[in-house]
């Protein structure tokens, strides 16, 4: 069950939220968090390790939102210019029941 309470804070050097309404997301298996940055990157954290496991650099403008598909892959992200990127890279964390 998901709630609106703060469960922890994840930080990364160089990761700056692009706006006060940017949208991060939790993976369908609740093991990862993805968040966009003002520099156009998307950071993916392991919740259990509280550390970045992958950084995606597909955008050239600030990333405002991220969302995983219901199966865990792909991860979609959208930037301030309206560009949507879909990432199904094997280096990104696997979805539930999917091979790495």
C-alpha positions as CSV (number, residue, x, y, z in Angstrom):
1,X,0.0,0.0,0.0
2,X,1.3,3.4,-0.9
3,X,0.9,6.5,1.3
4,X,1.8,10.1,1.2
5,X,4.2,10.0,4.2
6,X,7.9,10.7,3.9
7,X,9.8,7.4,4.3
8,X,13.3,8.7,3.6
9,X,15.4,11.1,1.6
10,X,17.5,10.1,-1.4
11,X,20.3,12.5,-2.5
12,X,22.9,12.5,-5.2
13,X,25.7,14.8,-6.1
14,X,24.6,17.0,-9.1
15,X,20.9,15.9,-8.9
16,X,18.7,19.0,-8.7
17,X,15.0,18.9,-8.9
18,X,13.9,20.8,-12.0
19,X,10.8,22.4,-10.5
20,X,8.7,22.4,-7.4
21,X,6.2,20.1,-9.1
22,X,8.6,17.5,-10.6
23,X,7.4,13.9,-10.3
24,X,9.6,11.0,-9.2
25,X,8.3,7.5,-9.2
26,X,8.7,4.2,-7.4
27,X,9.2,1.0,-9.4
28,X,6.3,-1.5,-9.5
29,X,8.3,-3.9,-7.3
30,X,9.0,-1.1,-4.7
31,X,12.8,-1.6,-5.0
32,X,13.8,1.5,-6.9
33,X,13.1,5.3,-7.2
34,X,13.6,7.3,-10.4
35,X,13.8,11.1,-10.4
36,X,14.6,13.6,-13.1
37,X,17.1,16.4,-12.7
38,X,17.6,19.9,-13.9
39,X,20.6,18.8,-15.9
40,X,18.5,16.4,-18.1
41,X,19.5,13.2,-16.3
42,X,17.4,10.6,-14.6
43,X,18.8,9.1,-11.5
44,X,17.7,5.6,-10.3
45,X,18.2,4.7,-6.7
46,X,18.0,1.4,-4.9
47,X,15.8,1.9,-2.0
48,X,17.5,-0.8,0.1
49,X,21.0,0.5,-0.6
50,X,19.9,4.2,-0.6
51,X,22.4,4.7,-3.4
52,X,22.3,5.4,-7.2
53,X,22.4,2.3,-9.3
54,X,22.0,4.0,-12.7
55,X,22.0,7.4,-14.3
56,X,20.3,7.9,-17.6
57,X,21.4,10.8,-19.8
58,X,18.9,11.0,-22.7
59,X,17.4,14.5,-22.3
60,X,18.9,17.9,-23.1
61,X,16.5,19.9,-20.9
62,X,15.3,19.5,-17.3
63,X,13.4,16.2,-16.6
64,X,10.0,16.9,-15.0
65,X,8.5,13.4,-14.6
66,X,9.3,9.7,-14.7
67,X,7.1,6.6,-14.8
68,X,7.7,2.9,-15.0
69,X,5.3,0.6,-17.0
70,X,3.3,-1.8,-14.9
71,X,5.8,-4.6,-15.7
72,X,8.8,-2.6,-14.6
73,X,10.3,-1.8,-18.0
74,X,10.5,0.5,-19.8
75,X,11.0,3.6,-17.8
76,X,9.5,6.7,-19.5
77,X,10.7,10.3,-18.7
78,X,9.5,13.7,-20.0
79,X,11.4,16.9,-20.1
80,X,10.5,20.6,-20.0
81,X,10.6,20.7,-23.9
82,X,7.9,18.0,-24.1
83,X,10.3,15.3,-25.2
84,X,9.5,11.8,-23.9
85,X,12.2,9.2,-23.7
86,X,11.6,5.5,-23.2
87,X,14.5,3.6,-21.7
88,X,14.5,-0.2,-21.8
89,X,18.3,-0.4,-21.3
90,X,19.6,-3.6,-19.8
91,X,21.6,-1.6,-17.3
92,X,18.5,-0.2,-15.6
93,X,17.1,-2.2,-12.8
94,X,14.9,-5.2,-13.8
95,X,11.2,-5.2,-13.2
96,X,9.6,-7.8,-10.9
97,X,10.1,-11.3,-12.2
98,X,12.2,-10.0,-15.2
99,X,15.8,-11.1,-15.8
100,X,18.5,-8.5,-15.3
